[in-house]
Amino acid sequence: MTTVLAEGAHDTSQIPAPEGSVTITVKILRFNPELDSEPHWESYDVPALPTDRVLNLLMNIKNYVDGTLSFRRSCAHGICGSDAMQINGINRLACKVLVKDLMAGGGKQTTVTIAPIKGLKTEKDLYVDMEPFFEAFRAVKPYLIAYGNEPTRERIQSIADRERFDDTTKCILCACCTSSCPVYWSDGSYFGPAAIVNAHRFIFDSRDEGAEERLDILNDAEGVWRCRTTFNCTDACPRGIQVTKAIQEVKRALLFKRV
């Protein structure tokens, strides 16, 4: 007997179904620039355990069903930030989202939608061109600037001074915050939240001497003043960074000319 599949669906019978697994529908926004004029949805019914990560589902689809499926991933532990994508419309890391947190209640069929992050050009399927993102990151000079002779010992810093910028040291450059920003979607020249977060990390570092340079860079029409304080960036950050708060602190530093 031949199985009839709905349009855009795939035969996933070859994916191993571990004991205790349930079948969920994974809808992926696919795009191959060599074949497609625009993105389109394709569906996969995938067996999954509640403890599986969304990344596991994508790997099973790629390994057993369609090897052409393209997405970025590396450490699979929420550290490298490679696998940022829209999962059910929200920017997340595929390696940190568990199936059990996406399950539909009441015995209903669970459908998980996966699409590339917004605001950056889709190269193929779920991976995007990150160069504009990293260009903005590099533009804010995200490194320690110190003038004069090299010290003969380490630069001493108090616990309180270190805590001042502790939150923004957690950024893993996944672009979840930047690509969740409506201003960034509509204005590709905006530095974006991640670049400002990484500027904040050094602006408020007591060992750094380049705060004024970075503030001058961000005191631009496409700098911190483009932020509309929608908190999308804070909600999207997989590391729990208070992104909007950091942006506001940079604004205050510009307004009062002190750090």
Secondary structure, DSSP 8 states (H G I E B T S, - for coil): ------TTEE--TTS---TT-EEEEEEEEE--TTT-SS-EEEEEEEEE-TT-BHHHHHHHHHHHT-TT-----SSSSSSS-TTEEEETTEEEETTT-BGGGT--STT---EEEEE--SSS-EEETTEE--HHHHHHHHHT--S----SS--SS-----HHHHHTTTGGGG-----TTGGG-HHHHH-TTS--HHHHHHHHHHHT-TT-S-HHHHHHHHSSTTTGGG-----HHHHH-TT---HHHHHHHHHHHHHHT--
